[in-house]
């Protein structure tokens, strides 16, 4: 199983960074900044790449966790999955 945090919302890169930063802030400022800076699964192409990478790694399942509660996260993800 593979997975990642993702967002398909408008201004997604900022939302992804902020989510990961706030989620990991409990581990300390440096770690939260570093990990948030590595989060790249924002936008359709990035999510497609993540799915390709998960599949290439031999994973049969993927757990994709949206970083917002915006309903477009699900709608846009369904659009991506329907074309795979």
Backbone as JSON Lines, residues from 0, in Angstrom:
{"i":0,"aa":"X","n":[0.84,-1.17,0.0],"ca":[0.0,0.0,0.0],"c":[0.89,1.23,0.0]}
{"i":1,"aa":"X","n":[0.5,2.19,-0.83],"ca":[1.19,3.47,-0.85],"c":[0.18,4.57,-0.62]}
{"i":2,"aa":"X","n":[0.67,5.76,-0.43],"ca":[-0.26,6.86,-0.23],"c":[0.43,8.19,-0.11]}
{"i":3,"aa":"X","n":[-0.38,9.22,-0.04],"ca":[0.15,10.57,0.1],"c":[-0.96,11.54,0.48]}
{"i":4,"aa":"X","n":[-0.54,12.68,0.99],"ca":[-1.44,13.82,1.13],"c":[-1.53,14.46,-0.24]}
{"i":5,"aa":"X","n":[-2.68,15.0,-0.58],"ca":[-2.82,15.67,-1.87],"c":[-3.85,16.78,-1.76]}
{"i":6,"aa":"X","n":[-3.86,17.64,-2.77],"ca":[-4.94,18.59,-2.94],"c":[-5.13,18.9,-4.41]}
{"i":7,"aa":"X","n":[-6.38,19.05,-4.77],"ca":[-6.76,19.41,-6.14],"c":[-7.54,20.71,-6.14]}
{"i":8,"aa":"X","n":[-7.39,21.5,-5.1],"ca":[-8.11,22.76,-4.97],"c":[-7.34,23.9,-5.61]}
{"i":9,"aa":"X","n":[-8.01,25.03,-5.76],"ca":[-7.33,26.24,-6.19],"c":[-6.37,26.67,-5.08]}
{"i":10,"aa":"X","n":[-5.24,27.24,-5.44],"ca":[-4.19,27.6,-4.48],"c":[-3.73,26.38,-3.68]}
{"i":11,"aa":"X","n":[-3.73,25.24,-4.34],"ca":[-3.43,23.99,-3.68],"c":[-2.05,23.89,-3.07]}
{"i":12,"aa":"X","n":[-1.04,24.44,-3.72],"ca":[0.32,24.34,-3.19],"c":[0.41,24.98,-1.81]}
{"i":13,"aa":"X","n":[-0.22,26.13,-1.64],"ca":[-0.21,26.79,-0.33],"c":[-0.98,25.99,0.7]}
{"i":14,"aa":"X","n":[-2.12,25.46,0.3],"ca":[-2.94,24.68,1.23],"c":[-2.23,23.4,1.65]}
{"i":15,"aa":"X","n":[-1.54,22.78,0.72],"ca":[-0.8,21.56,1.03],"c":[0.33,21.86,2.0]}
{"i":16,"aa":"X","n":[1.09,22.9,1.71],"ca":[2.19,23.28,2.6],"c":[1.66,23.55,4.01]}
{"i":17,"aa":"X","n":[0.63,24.36,4.1],"ca":[0.09,24.74,5.41],"c":[-0.44,23.54,6.18]}
{"i":18,"aa":"X","n":[-1.1,22.64,5.48],"ca":[-1.63,21.44,6.15],"c":[-0.5,20.6,6.73]}
{"i":19,"aa":"X","n":[0.47,20.28,5.89],"ca":[1.58,19.44,6.34],"c":[2.35,20.13,7.46]}
{"i":20,"aa":"X","n":[2.6,21.41,7.3],"ca":[3.3,22.16,8.34],"c":[2.56,22.08,9.67]}
{"i":21,"aa":"X","n":[1.28,22.4,9.65],"ca":[0.51,22.39,10.9],"c":[0.37,20.99,11.47]}
{"i":22,"aa":"X","n":[0.24,20.0,10.63],"ca":[0.11,18.62,11.08],"c":[1.37,18.15,11.8]}
{"i":23,"aa":"X","n":[2.52,18.54,11.26],"ca":[3.79,18.06,11.81],"c":[4.46,19.02,12.78]}
{"i":24,"aa":"X","n":[3.83,20.13,13.05],"ca":[4.42,21.11,13.98],"c":[4.66,20.52,15.36]}
{"i":25,"aa":"X","n":[3.92,19.51,15.71],"ca":[4.12,18.85,17.0],"c":[5.53,18.26,17.1]}
{"i":26,"aa":"X","n":[6.13,17.94,15.96],"ca":[7.49,17.38,15.93],"c":[8.56,18.46,15.99]}
{"i":27,"aa":"X","n":[8.14,19.73,15.94],"ca":[9.09,20.84,16.0],"c":[9.07,21.65,14.71]}
{"i":28,"aa":"X","n":[9.43,22.9,14.85],"ca":[9.41,23.86,13.74],"c":[10.27,23.41,12.56]}
{"i":29,"aa":"X","n":[11.48,22.97,12.83],"ca":[12.39,22.58,11.74],"c":[11.84,21.4,10.93]}
{"i":30,"aa":"X","n":[11.37,20.39,11.62],"ca":[10.83,19.22,10.92],"c":[9.57,19.59,10.14]}
{"i":31,"aa":"X","n":[8.71,20.39,10.74],"ca":[7.47,20.8,10.07],"c":[7.78,21.58,8.8]}
{"i":32,"aa":"X","n":[8.72,22.5,8.86],"ca":[9.1,23.28,7.68],"c":[9.71,22.38,6.6]}
{"i":33,"aa":"X","n":[10.6,21.5,7.03],"ca":[11.27,20.62,6.07],"c":[10.27,19.71,5.37]}
{"i":34,"aa":"X","n":[9.43,19.04,6.14],"ca":[8.47,18.12,5.54],"c":[7.44,18.85,4.68]}
{"i":35,"aa":"X","n":[6.97,20.0,5.13],"ca":[6.01,20.77,4.33],"c":[6.65,21.2,3.01]}
{"i":36,"aa":"X","n":[7.92,21.49,3.05],"ca":[8.64,21.88,1.84],"c":[8.8,20.75,0.84]}
{"i":37,"aa":"X","n":[8.66,19.52,1.29],"ca":[8.79,18.37,0.39],"c":[7.44,17.92,-0.17]}
{"i":38,"aa":"X","n":[6.36,18.45,0.34],"ca":[5.02,18.05,-0.11],"c":[4.77,18.64,-1.5]}
{"i":39,"aa":"X","n":[4.54,17.78,-2.47],"ca":[4.44,18.22,-3.86],"c":[3.17,17.74,-4.58]}
{"i":40,"aa":"X","n":[2.28,17.07,-3.91],"ca":[1.12,16.48,-4.58],"c":[-0.05,17.46,-4.64]}
{"i":41,"aa":"X","n":[0.19,18.54,-5.35],"ca":[-0.82,19.58,-5.54],"c":[-1.1,19.73,-7.02]}
{"i":42,"aa":"X","n":[-2.32,19.48,-7.42],"ca":[-2.69,19.6,-8.82],"c":[-2.84,18.26,-9.5]}
{"i":43,"aa":"X","n":[-3.53,18.28,-10.62],"ca":[-3.87,17.06,-11.34],"c":[-2.64,16.27,-11.78]}
{"i":44,"aa":"X","n":[-1.67,16.94,-12.37],"ca":[-0.47,16.23,-12.85],"c":[0.3,15.6,-11.71]}
{"i":45,"aa":"X","n":[0.38,16.29,-10.59],"ca":[1.13,15.76,-9.44],"c":[0.43,14.55,-8.84]}
{"i":46,"aa":"X","n":[-0.88,14.57,-8.8],"ca":[-1.62,13.42,-8.27],"c":[-1.51,12.24,-9.23]}
{"i":47,"aa":"X","n":[-1.58,12.49,-10.52],"ca":[-1.39,11.42,-11.5],"c":[0.0,10.8,-11.35]}
{"i":48,"aa":"X","n":[1.01,11.65,-11.19],"ca":[2.37,11.15,-10.99],"c":[2.46,10.3,-9.73]}
{"i":49,"aa":"X","n":[1.82,10.75,-8.66],"ca":[1.83,9.98,-7.41],"c":[1.22,8.6,-7.63]}
{"i":50,"aa":"X","n":[0.1,8.55,-8.32],"ca":[-0.54,7.25,-8.59],"c":[0.35,6.37,-9.46]}
{"i":51,"aa":"X","n":[0.99,6.96,-10.45],"ca":[1.92,6.19,-11.29],"c":[3.08,5.64,-10.45]}
{"i":52,"aa":"X","n":[3.61,6.47,-9.57],"ca":[4.73,6.03,-8.72],"c":[4.31,4.93,-7.75]}
{"i":53,"aa":"X","n":[3.13,5.07,-7.2],"ca":[2.62,4.05,-6.27],"c":[2.46,2.72,-7.01]}
{"i":54,"aa":"X","n":[1.9,2.79,-8.21],"ca":[1.72,1.58,-9.01],"c":[3.07,0.99,-9.41]}
{"i":55,"aa":"X","n":[4.01,1.82,-9.82],"ca":[5.33,1.35,-10.24],"c":[6.09,0.69,-9.08]}
{"i":56,"aa":"X","n":[5.78,1.1,-7.87],"ca":[6.43,0.51,-6.7],"c":[5.83,-0.85,-6.35]}
{"i":57,"aa":"X","n":[4.8,-1.27,-7.09],"ca":[4.21,-2.57,-6.86],"c":[3.05,-2.56,-5.88]}
{"i":58,"aa":"X","n":[2.6,-1.4,-5.5],"ca":[1.49,-1.31,-4.55],"c":[0.18,-1.62,-5.26]}
{"i":59,"aa":"X","n":[-0.66,-2.36,-4.59],"ca":[-1.97,-2.7,-5.14],"c":[-3.06,-1.78,-4.61]}
{"i":60,"aa":"X","n":[-2.74,-1.01,-3.59],"ca":[-3.7,-0.09,-3.0],"c":[-3.02,1.25,-2.76]}
{"i":61,"aa":"X","n":[-3.83,2.31,-2.81],"ca":[-3.32,3.65,-2.53],"c":[-4.28,4.34,-1.57]}
{"i":62,"aa":"X","n":[-3.72,4.99,-0.57],"ca":[-4.52,5.77,0.35],"c":[-4.18,7.24,0.1]}
{"i":63,"aa":"X","n":[-5.11,7.96,-0.51],"ca":[-4.91,9.36,-0.83],"c":[-5.69,10.19,0.18]}
{"i":64,"aa":"X","n":[-4.99,11.06,0.89],"ca":[-5.61,11.86,1.94],"c":[-5.68,13.32,1.52]}
{"i":65,"aa":"X","n":[-6.88,13.84,1.28],"ca":[-7.0,15.25,0.9],"c":[-6.66,16.14,2.08]}
{"i":66,"aa":"X","n":[-6.1,17.3,1.79],"ca":[-5.69,18.2,2.88],"c":[-6.72,19.28,3.18]}
{"i":67,"aa":"X","n":[-7.83,19.27,2.44],"ca":[-8.9,20.21,2.74],"c":[-10.21,19.43,2.83]}
{"i":68,"aa":"X","n":[-11.23,20.09,3.3],"ca":[-12.57,19.5,3.36],"c":[-13.43,19.98,2.18]}
{"i":69,"aa":"X","n":[-12.79,20.58,1.18],"ca":[-13.52,21.07,0.02],"c":[-13.99,19.89,-0.83]}
{"i":70,"aa":"X","n":[-15.26,19.89,-1.18],"ca":[-15.83,18.77,-1.93],"c":[-15.19,18.58,-3.29]}
{"i":71,"aa":"X","n":[-14.62,19.63,-3.86],"ca":[-13.96,19.48,-5.16],"c":[-12.8,18.5,-5.09]}
{"i":72,"aa":"X","n":[-12.24,18.28,-3.9],"ca":[-11.16,17.29,-3.75],"c":[-11.63,15.93,-4.27]}
{"i":73,"aa":"X","n":[-12.82,15.54,-3.88],"ca":[-13.34,14.23,-4.27],"c":[-13.76,14.23,-5.74]}
{"i":74,"aa":"X","n":[-14.48,15.26,-6.15],"ca":[-14.94,15.33,-7.53],"c":[-13.77,15.29,-8.51]}
{"i":75,"aa":"X","n":[-12.74,16.05,-8.23],"ca":[-11.59,16.11,-9.14],"c":[-10.77,14.82,-9.09]}
{"i":76,"aa":"X","n":[-10.72,14.19,-7.92],"ca":[-10.01,12.91,-7.83],"c":[-10.75,11.85,-8.62]}
{"i":77,"aa":"X","n":[-12.06,11.83,-8.54],"ca":[-12.86,10.88,-9.33],"c":[-12.58,11.05,-10.81]}
{"i":78,"aa":"X","n":[-12.5,12.29,-11.27],"ca":[-12.2,12.55,-12.68],"c":[-10.85,11.94,-13.08]}
{"i":79,"aa":"X","n":[-9.86,12.07,-12.21],"ca":[-8.53,11.49,-12.48],"c":[-8.61,9.97,-12.52]}
{"i":80,"aa":"X","n":[-9.28,9.39,-11.54],"ca":[-9.34,7.93,-11.45],"c":[-10.12,7.32,-12.61]}
{"i":81,"aa":"X","n":[-11.13,8.02,-13.1],"ca":[-11.91,7.5,-14.22],"c":[-11.11,7.42,-15.51]}
{"i":82,"aa":"X","n":[-10.04,8.2,-15.62],"ca":[-9.24,8.18,-16.84],"c":[-8.02,7.28,-16.74]}
{"i":83,"aa":"X","n":[-7.83,6.62,-15.62],"ca":[-6.68,5.71,-15.47],"c":[-7.0,4.36,-16.02]}
